Amino acid sequence: MIPLSTASLKTESWQQQLADGYCSIRELLSDLELSAHFSPAMEKAAGAFPFRLPRYFAALMKKGDPHDPLLLQVLPVAAELQHTPGFTTDPLQDEAAYEGHGILHKYQGRVLLIATGTCAVNCRYCFRRHFPYAGHQALKNEWRPTLARLRKDTSIREVILSGGDPLVLSNDRLKKLIDALADIPHIRRLRIHTRLPVVLPVRLDSGLIEILGNTSLASSLVIHANHPRELTAVLAQALTPLRHAGVTLLNQSVLLRHINDDLRTQVTLSEALYELGVLPYYLHQLDPVQGAAHFAVDDHSALMLHRNMERQLPGYLLPRLVREIPGAPSKQTLPGSQNRKNFIAG
């Protein structure tokens, strides 16, 4: 693994660690002793969807292993440049669900708020890798019309902060937004979807814990871990104060070919999550976004894997195997979703 200074982890702010992350593929591969695996196609792929990676997460990767499951999630590759039938730039039809001012409204009683277009890491399978964030996020000076729209729709009970990654916002900005949401009488629940705790656990600082622990909204933090090696002692330590503050902790992952599409990895992931106080929530079939077809697992294999997981895990540790289908009233559990969409990937 890449040596990482424990002192720097303790002394540098999360903002500084975020800014100091890898933005050079060559540098990462050199530090991983994989320079011979570099190809110009990697930089071409990064030109279409930028490469970004915190050094903390890179330090969890094994040196000399081009098939490391953490590396495969973040390394741009030539396969991203291939156009695969059925894979599009807007696989979930987010544009059709967009109501303006950063609001995506797909499901009854809840809306998703695009709080920012920035992430700490650009996962190569990201379903929003082509999303036009510049004109579709709730920027600071646009929160007033966003809040006015939410206040007007009394059917909304829950707001989901997404992006990008909402935790790249400062505590001050998050507090102002969350306080404003809590002032809307019919909004009762807050959900935050984030990869940041997994790739940069230091982000879960005391200020953020205070914000989430003191809001009147029932708060859930949905982290995104795909592999048990992402669940470290550092992450466990960072999550503990959130649990004590009464924040519900959930995990959603994506089923990824050659990364976590085997029984041992999935069972270990679910059990390790529970030890951290996190309940497995969703195991997503890959959204068919252009540039990510090489990650896809066919439905039959996914179903067989999930059935074998069911045999080895108690019900509360078994994530729902789901696919999001544009226009459906909720996430669709396999195999029922096969009746709505024929998606078989190689």
Secondary structure as GFF3:
##gff-version 3
##sequence-region A 1 346
A	DSSP	alpha_helix	6	11	.	.	.	ID=ss1
A	DSSP	alpha_helix	14	19	.	.	.	ID=ss2
A	DSSP	alpha_helix	25	31	.	.	.	ID=ss3
A	DSSP	three_ten_helix	35	37	.	.	.	ID=ss4
A	DSSP	alpha_helix	40	48	.	.	.	ID=ss5
A	DSSP	alpha_helix	55	58	.	.	.	ID=ss6
A	DSSP	alpha_helix	69	74	.	.	.	ID=ss7
A	DSSP	three_ten_helix	78	81	.	.	.	ID=ss8
A	DSSP	alpha_helix	94	97	.	.	.	ID=ss9
A	DSSP	beta_strand	98	100	.	.	.	ID=ss10
A	DSSP	beta_strand	103	107	.	.	.	ID=ss11
A	DSSP	beta_strand	110	114	.	.	.	ID=ss12
A	DSSP	three_ten_helix	133	135	.	.	.	ID=ss13
A	DSSP	three_ten_helix	140	142	.	.	.	ID=ss14
A	DSSP	alpha_helix	143	152	.	.	.	ID=ss15
A	DSSP	beta_strand	158	162	.	.	.	ID=ss16
A	DSSP	three_ten_helix	166	168	.	.	.	ID=ss17
A	DSSP	alpha_helix	171	182	.	.	.	ID=ss18
A	DSSP	beta_strand	189	194	.	.	.	ID=ss19
A	DSSP	alpha_helix	196	199	.	.	.	ID=ss20
A	DSSP	three_ten_helix	201	203	.	.	.	ID=ss21
A	DSSP	alpha_helix	206	214	.	.	.	ID=ss22
A	DSSP	beta_strand	218	223	.	.	.	ID=ss23
A	DSSP	three_ten_helix	228	230	.	.	.	ID=ss24
A	DSSP	alpha_helix	233	244	.	.	.	ID=ss25
A	DSSP	beta_strand	248	254	.	.	.	ID=ss26
A	DSSP	alpha_helix	263	275	.	.	.	ID=ss27
A	DSSP	beta_strand	279	284	.	.	.	ID=ss28
A	DSSP	three_ten_helix	293	295	.	.	.	ID=ss29
A	DSSP	alpha_helix	299	312	.	.	.	ID=ss30
A	DSSP	three_ten_helix	315	317	.	.	.	ID=ss31
A	DSSP	beta_strand	320	323	.	.	.	ID=ss32
A	DSSP	beta_strand	332	333	.	.	.	ID=ss33
A	DSSP	three_ten_helix	336	339	.	.	.	ID=ss34
###
